[in-house]
Amino acid sequence: MGRDLGSIYNELTVIKMKDLEECNKELNEGNHSSIIKKALITYKSELLESLEMYDHYLDV
């Protein structure tokens, strides 16, 4: 029928890690307004939560 959840979580982990790298790069190098910085920090937190969730489900 379809792919198993493990392979889906692995693919999502790769994508989220790339997004996290880009987000960190923007936070470190960008000269953004405080609003943009807050949005990037919020996005970073969401990425980290997603990665934590994926790790949890892969370990189960």
C-alpha positions as CSV (number, residue, x, y, z in Angstrom):
1,M,0.0,0.0,0.0
2,G,2.6,2.6,1.0
3,R,5.8,3.3,2.8
4,D,6.3,2.5,6.4
5,L,6.3,5.3,9.0
6,G,9.9,4.7,9.8
7,S,11.0,5.6,6.3
8,I,8.7,8.6,6.3
9,Y,10.1,9.8,9.6
10,N,13.7,9.3,8.4
11,E,12.9,11.5,5.3
12,L,11.2,14.1,7.4
13,T,14.2,14.2,9.7
14,V,16.6,14.9,6.8
15,I,14.3,17.7,5.6
16,K,13.9,19.2,9.0
17,M,17.7,19.0,9.7
18,K,18.3,21.0,6.5
19,D,15.7,23.5,7.5
20,L,17.3,23.8,10.9
21,E,20.7,24.4,9.4
22,E,19.3,27.2,7.2
23,C,17.5,28.7,10.1
24,N,20.6,28.7,12.3
25,K,22.6,30.2,9.4
26,E,20.0,33.0,9.0
27,L,20.0,33.7,12.8
28,N,23.8,33.9,12.9
29,E,24.5,35.8,9.7
30,G,21.4,37.8,9.0
31,N,20.8,41.4,10.0
32,H,17.1,41.1,10.6
33,S,14.7,43.1,12.5
34,S,13.6,41.9,15.9
35,I,10.3,40.6,14.5
36,I,12.1,38.4,11.9
37,K,14.5,37.2,14.6
38,K,11.6,36.2,16.8
39,A,9.9,34.4,13.9
40,L,13.2,32.5,13.2
41,I,13.6,31.5,16.8
42,T,10.0,30.3,16.9
43,Y,10.5,28.3,13.7
44,K,13.7,26.9,15.1
45,S,11.8,25.8,18.3
46,E,9.2,24.1,16.1
47,L,11.8,22.3,14.1
48,L,13.5,21.0,17.2
49,E,10.2,19.8,18.6
50,S,9.5,18.0,15.3
51,L,12.9,16.3,15.3
52,E,12.4,15.3,18.9
53,M,9.0,13.7,18.1
54,Y,10.5,11.9,15.1
55,D,13.3,10.5,17.2
56,H,10.7,9.4,19.8
57,Y,8.6,7.5,17.3
58,L,11.6,5.9,15.6
59,D,12.8,4.6,18.9
60,V,9.4,3.0,19.8
